């Protein structure tokens, strides 16, 4: 039943200007740093995959509480929390105590995609915020960049998303950057990688662990700040930066989907939107469950 309770007009009476409050803050953050769009989109993904879209990722650690920010997939990696703080503050000025941090993440991720040239869609809303978090679940639920195809399919199936959803949502990697730690093994050890790409990436990612770990490289070589289907075109040429990226086009069951998205931007955009809406439906807290946090970093 929880799924049915999210609606695109949830705040039409209680906070009719919520979208107008969010958009300028997202736009300003992306104008300052284009990479931020990808970072904000990723926050929604890393929130939803851990016990549902409930804002758990946003909670800070305290002496008596362990959140998810220091889990392996997030530590030194998840970013943009201060932008979420700014968006939440803008929404609170508009309508105090009404809009959840979980919904702020959902709206923000849509705006980030659209501002970078990607599709637009009506976001389903009505989520409430959790009072708990799970570092263990974050460590075990978010697919690492070392995942093979079967593991990727399994991670997504565990939260009710299909292999097709997985390939479409992986298109998020048409924007943003990855740290050297995420692609070092691929560029030095794998054979299904374009030689010139491997060489280029080695230039800013030394072979030795611990050296240049946080050096960045674009996930999509051509247009890392524009949301298009180049990600899939890269895979067709063995130019996926992460091991998990190239797994989608490596002789397995998802090859034809990658080819379709590489050929048709509109098909990709349509399936990406469907995937985002389905992901936003993962186990939301609704009704009287959870709360509406005043500050996304801490429970009320």
C-alpha positions as CSV (number, residue, x, y, z in Angstrom):
1,X,0.0,0.0,0.0
2,X,2.9,2.4,0.7
3,X,3.7,2.6,-3.0
4,X,0.1,3.8,-3.8
5,X,0.4,6.6,-1.2
6,X,3.0,8.6,-3.1
7,X,1.4,11.1,-5.5
8,X,2.7,13.9,-7.8
9,X,0.4,16.4,-6.2
10,X,1.1,15.6,-2.6
11,X,2.1,19.2,-1.6
12,X,-0.3,21.0,-3.9
13,X,-2.2,22.5,-0.9
14,X,0.3,22.2,1.9
15,X,3.3,23.6,0.0
16,X,2.3,24.7,-3.5
17,X,5.6,26.5,-4.1
18,X,7.9,23.6,-3.1
19,X,9.3,23.2,-6.7
20,X,9.9,26.9,-7.0
21,X,11.9,26.8,-3.7
22,X,14.1,23.9,-4.8
23,X,15.0,24.7,-8.4
24,X,17.0,28.0,-8.0
25,X,19.2,26.4,-5.3
26,X,20.0,23.4,-7.4
27,X,20.6,25.7,-10.4
28,X,23.0,27.9,-8.4
29,X,24.9,24.8,-7.1
30,X,25.3,23.4,-10.6
31,X,26.4,26.8,-12.0
32,X,29.1,26.9,-9.3
33,X,30.2,23.4,-10.1
34,X,28.7,21.3,-12.9
35,X,29.8,18.1,-11.2
36,X,27.4,18.8,-8.4
37,X,24.4,17.7,-10.5
38,X,25.8,14.2,-10.6
39,X,26.6,14.2,-6.9
40,X,23.0,15.2,-6.0
41,X,21.6,12.5,-8.2
42,X,23.8,10.0,-6.6
43,X,22.6,11.0,-3.1
44,X,19.1,9.9,-4.0
45,X,20.4,6.6,-5.4
46,X,22.5,5.9,-2.2
47,X,19.5,6.8,0.0
48,X,16.9,4.7,-1.8
49,X,19.0,1.6,-2.0
50,X,19.5,1.4,1.8
51,X,16.1,0.5,3.5
52,X,14.2,2.7,1.0
53,X,13.9,6.4,0.1
54,X,13.7,7.7,3.7
55,X,16.5,10.3,4.0
56,X,18.7,8.0,6.1
57,X,21.8,8.9,4.2
58,X,21.5,12.5,5.3
59,X,21.8,11.8,9.0
60,X,25.2,12.8,10.6
61,X,27.0,10.5,13.0
62,X,26.8,11.6,16.7
63,X,28.5,10.1,19.8
64,X,25.4,7.9,20.2
65,X,24.4,7.3,16.6
66,X,26.1,5.8,13.6
67,X,24.8,7.0,10.3
68,X,25.6,5.9,6.7
69,X,28.0,8.7,5.6
70,X,31.0,6.7,6.7
71,X,29.9,3.4,5.0
72,X,32.4,2.3,2.3
73,X,30.3,3.5,-0.7
74,X,29.9,6.9,0.9
75,X,33.0,7.8,2.8
76,X,35.2,10.4,0.9
77,X,32.8,9.9,-1.9
78,X,29.1,10.9,-1.3
79,X,29.0,14.7,-1.5
80,X,26.5,17.6,-1.8
81,X,25.1,17.5,1.7
82,X,25.6,21.2,2.2
83,X,23.5,21.8,-1.0
84,X,20.7,19.7,0.5
85,X,21.0,21.8,3.6
86,X,20.5,25.0,1.5
87,X,17.6,23.5,-0.4
88,X,15.9,22.3,2.8
89,X,16.4,25.8,4.4
90,X,14.7,27.3,1.3
91,X,11.8,24.9,1.5
92,X,11.5,25.5,5.3
93,X,11.2,29.3,4.6
94,X,8.4,28.6,2.2
95,X,6.5,26.1,4.4
96,X,8.0,25.1,7.7
97,X,7.7,21.5,8.8
98,X,5.9,20.2,5.8
99,X,8.3,18.8,3.2
100,X,10.5,15.8,4.1
101,X,14.2,15.5,3.4
102,X,13.5,12.3,1.6
103,X,11.2,14.2,-0.8
104,X,13.8,17.0,-1.1
105,X,16.2,14.4,-2.4
106,X,13.7,13.1,-4.9
107,X,12.9,16.6,-6.3
108,X,16.6,17.6,-6.3
109,X,17.7,14.6,-8.3
110,X,15.0,15.3,-11.0
111,X,16.1,19.0,-11.2
112,X,19.8,18.1,-11.4
113,X,19.1,15.8,-14.3
114,X,16.9,18.3,-16.1
115,X,19.3,21.2,-15.6
116,X,22.1,19.2,-17.2
117,X,20.1,18.6,-20.3
118,X,18.3,15.4,-19.3
119,X,14.6,14.5,-19.2
120,X,12.0,16.1,-17.0
121,X,9.3,14.2,-15.1
122,X,6.6,14.6,-12.4
123,X,8.1,13.4,-9.1
124,X,6.0,11.3,-6.8
125,X,6.0,12.7,-3.3
126,X,4.7,12.0,0.2
127,X,7.7,10.3,1.8
128,X,8.5,10.9,5.4
129,X,12.0,10.8,7.1
130,X,13.4,7.9,9.0
131,X,14.8,8.3,12.6
132,X,17.3,5.5,12.0
133,X,20.1,4.6,9.6
134,X,22.2,1.5,8.9
135,X,25.9,1.7,8.1
136,X,25.8,-2.1,7.6
137,X,23.0,-2.0,5.1
138,X,24.8,0.8,3.2
139,X,27.9,-1.4,3.0
140,X,25.9,-4.3,1.7
141,X,23.1,-2.8,-0.5
142,X,24.9,-0.3,-2.8
143,X,26.6,-1.9,-5.8
144,X,30.4,-1.4,-5.7
145,X,32.3,-0.5,-8.9
146,X,33.9,-3.9,-8.9
147,X,30.5,-5.6,-9.4
148,X,30.1,-8.1,-12.2
149,X,26.9,-8.3,-14.3
150,X,25.1,-10.9,-12.2
151,X,25.9,-9.0,-9.0
152,X,24.6,-5.8,-10.5
153,X,21.3,-7.5,-11.5
154,X,21.0,-9.0,-8.1
155,X,21.6,-5.7,-6.2
156,X,18.8,-4.1,-8.3
157,X,16.5,-7.1,-8.0
158,X,16.9,-6.9,-4.2
159,X,15.1,-3.5,-4.3
160,X,12.5,-4.5,-6.9
161,X,14.3,-3.1,-10.0
162,X,14.7,-5.1,-13.2
163,X,17.9,-5.6,-15.2
164,X,16.5,-3.1,-17.7
165,X,16.0,-0.6,-14.9
166,X,19.6,-1.3,-13.9
167,X,21.0,-0.5,-17.3
168,X,18.8,2.6,-17.7
169,X,19.8,3.9,-14.2
170,X,23.4,3.2,-14.9
171,X,23.1,5.9,-17.5
172,X,23.5,8.3,-14.6
173,X,27.2,7.8,-15.3
174,X,26.8,10.0,-18.4
175,X,27.5,12.8,-15.9
176,X,29.9,13.1,-13.0
177,X,33.4,11.8,-12.1
178,X,34.9,8.9,-10.4
179,X,37.9,8.6,-8.0
180,X,41.1,6.8,-9.0
181,X,40.4,4.1,-6.4
182,X,37.2,3.1,-8.3
183,X,38.9,2.5,-11.7
184,X,42.6,1.8,-10.9
185,X,42.2,-2.0,-11.1
186,X,40.3,-1.7,-14.4
187,X,42.8,0.5,-16.2
188,X,45.9,-1.5,-15.1
189,X,44.5,-5.1,-15.1
190,X,41.6,-5.5,-17.6
191,X,41.7,-6.3,-21.3
192,X,38.2,-5.2,-22.4
193,X,39.2,-1.5,-22.3
194,X,40.1,0.8,-25.1
195,X,43.9,1.1,-24.9
196,X,44.0,4.9,-25.4
197,X,41.4,5.4,-22.6
198,X,43.4,3.1,-20.3
199,X,46.6,5.1,-21.0
200,X,44.9,8.5,-20.5
201,X,43.5,7.4,-17.1
202,X,46.8,5.9,-15.9
203,X,48.3,9.4,-16.3
204,X,46.3,10.7,-13.3
205,X,45.8,7.4,-11.4
206,X,49.2,5.9,-10.4
207,X,49.3,2.1,-10.0
208,X,50.3,2.2,-6.3
209,X,47.4,2.0,-3.9
210,X,47.3,5.1,-1.7
211,X,48.9,7.4,-4.3
212,X,46.4,9.7,-6.0
213,X,43.4,7.8,-4.7
214,X,41.2,10.8,-4.8
215,X,42.3,12.0,-8.3
216,X,39.2,12.3,-10.5
217,X,38.3,11.3,-14.0
218,X,35.0,11.8,-16.0
219,X,32.7,8.8,-16.2
220,X,31.8,9.9,-19.7
221,X,34.8,11.2,-21.7
222,X,32.9,13.3,-24.1
223,X,30.2,15.2,-22.2
224,X,30.7,14.7,-18.4
225,X,28.5,17.7,-17.5
226,X,25.7,17.0,-20.1
227,X,23.0,14.3,-19.6
228,X,22.9,12.3,-22.9
229,X,23.4,8.8,-24.1
230,X,27.2,9.0,-24.7
231,X,27.7,6.7,-21.7
232,X,26.3,3.8,-23.8
233,X,28.2,4.8,-26.9
234,X,31.3,4.6,-24.8
235,X,30.5,1.1,-23.7
236,X,30.1,0.0,-27.3
237,X,33.8,1.1,-27.8
238,X,35.0,-0.5,-24.5
239,X,35.4,3.0,-23.0
240,X,33.4,2.4,-19.8
241,X,35.5,3.8,-17.0
242,X,34.4,1.5,-14.2
243,X,34.5,-2.3,-14.2
244,X,30.8,-2.3,-13.4
245,X,30.0,0.0,-16.3
246,X,31.7,-2.2,-19.0
247,X,30.0,-5.3,-17.5
248,X,26.8,-4.0,-19.1
249,X,28.4,-4.5,-22.5
250,X,30.7,-7.5,-22.2
251,X,28.9,-10.4,-23.9
252,X,26.2,-10.8,-21.3
253,X,22.4,-10.5,-21.1
254,X,22.3,-6.7,-21.2
255,X,24.2,-6.2,-24.5
256,X,21.1,-5.5,-26.6
257,X,19.7,-2.9,-24.1
258,X,23.0,-1.0,-24.1
259,X,23.0,-1.0,-27.9
260,X,19.4,0.3,-28.0
261,X,20.2,3.2,-25.6
262,X,23.4,4.0,-27.6
263,X,21.3,4.3,-30.7
264,X,18.3,6.1,-29.2
265,X,18.6,8.9,-26.8
266,X,14.8,9.1,-26.5
267,X,14.4,5.4,-25.6
268,X,17.1,5.8,-22.9
269,X,15.5,9.0,-21.5
270,X,12.1,7.3,-21.3
271,X,13.4,4.2,-19.6
272,X,15.6,6.3,-17.3
273,X,12.6,8.3,-16.1
274,X,10.6,5.1,-15.5
275,X,13.6,3.7,-13.5
276,X,13.9,6.8,-11.4
277,X,10.1,6.8,-10.6
278,X,10.3,3.1,-9.6
279,X,13.5,3.7,-7.5
280,X,11.7,6.5,-5.8
281,X,8.9,4.0,-4.8
282,X,11.3,1.8,-2.8
283,X,9.8,1.3,0.7
284,X,8.8,4.9,1.5
285,X,7.7,5.9,5.0
286,X,4.2,7.3,4.6
287,X,1.2,8.2,6.8
288,X,2.2,8.4,10.4
289,X,5.5,6.6,10.0
290,X,8.8,8.5,10.4
291,X,8.7,12.3,10.8
292,X,9.3,15.5,8.8
293,X,12.9,16.5,9.9
294,X,13.6,20.2,10.5
295,X,17.3,19.6,9.8
296,X,18.2,16.9,7.4
297,X,21.3,16.0,9.4
298,X,19.5,15.1,12.6
299,X,16.3,13.7,13.9
300,X,13.8,16.1,15.5
